[in-house]
Amino acid sequence: MTQQQWLIDEAVPPDTVAIEQIERELNSNQRGGRESFIQPQAITLAVRLQDIMIWDTKKWFGDADIRLDALVVHGNARQGDLTSAYVPKTFHFPGIQDQDRLPTGENGLLIFYGNALHFLDIFITVSRDRKDTDDLATLLSQQLQSTELQGAVGTLVGLAVASPQVSTITTAIGGASILGNVAYQVLSKVTGNTIGLYRTSWLQYKDGFGIGRHPQVGSHKVRDLSFWYEIIREEI
């Protein structure tokens, strides 16, 4: 598969330090023998996009319809359920003009709310909307029979075991990257001027899932788009 070019690419494969950290955490959970194994705990998170500005719609006259697709891969899969490890969302914004802020409500645009385990990968694309196109969830479901997507999703479902190995987790992170690129590809075929805006990957052990504001100050701005986002942990 052709590697997609993301305008902002903060996804870094786990390096030696990250892999050693994962291994230490998994080993500490298994201390005392198999009988006392403690499954790493999933964390309930919300991911919200904020202040999404369209500085130039690239349309000479009138307004434009904008589509934003988000894919969050969270690693908390269920055995036998190929769609349980990722959450695709599609949002439509009609009548957008230059320098408009997308109407996302007081609390921002919620692209994920659920339980994450081991890692959290985020992919965001923005397109000129076309009428009667399927949402991202439907587009991905139509690809589930492909060898490429089945392989990627299979690595994610492989996490749904009692005691995952480090290699299982790192392989699943690679599968998440492939899944994000597939989403980019299928969107580019059905929407106009698709932009692979942003992708990132946060590890549970090394990064604490990236909980907080990103960037810490200001906004990501690239081409004619700007935004920031936050990852929030649900407090018990």
NORWO-V906269 format. One record per pair of residues at least 12 apart in sequence whose C-alpha atoms are under 6 Angstrom apart, sorted by the first residue. I is the first residue (numbers start at 1). J is the second residue. If there is no record, write none. Layout:
# NORWO-V906269
I J
I J
This chain:
# NORWO-V906269
6 196
6 197
6 198
7 197
8 198
9 198
9 199
10 200
11 200
11 201
23 166
42 115
42 116
42 117
43 115
43 116
44 114
44 115
44 233
44 234
45 113
45 114
45 232
45 233
45 234
46 112
46 113
46 231
46 232
47 110
47 111
47 112
47 230
47 231
48 108
48 109
48 110
48 111
48 229
48 230
49 108
49 109
49 229
50 108
50 227
50 228
50 229
51 227
52 101
52 102
52 226
52 227
53 100
53 101
53 225
53 226
54 99
54 100
54 225
55 98
55 99
55 224
55 225
56 98
56 224
57 98
63 95
63 96
63 97
64 95
64 96
65 93
65 94
65 95
65 96
65 128
65 129
66 93
66 127
66 128
66 129
67 91
67 92
67 126
67 127
67 128
67 129
68 90
68 91
68 125
68 126
69 89
69 90
69 124
69 125
70 88
70 89
70 123
70 124
71 87
71 88
71 122
71 123
72 86
72 87
72 121
72 122
73 85
73 86
73 120
73 121
74 86
74 116
74 119
74 120
75 117
76 116
76 117
77 157
77 160
78 160
79 157
79 160
88 136
88 137
90 135
118 204
119 202
119 203
119 204
120 201
120 202
121 200
121 201
122 199
122 200
123 198
123 199
124 197
124 198
125 195
125 196
125 197
126 194
126 195
127 192
127 193
127 194
128 192
128 193
130 191
152 175
155 172
156 172
211 231
211 232
212 230
212 231
213 230
214 228
214 229
214 230
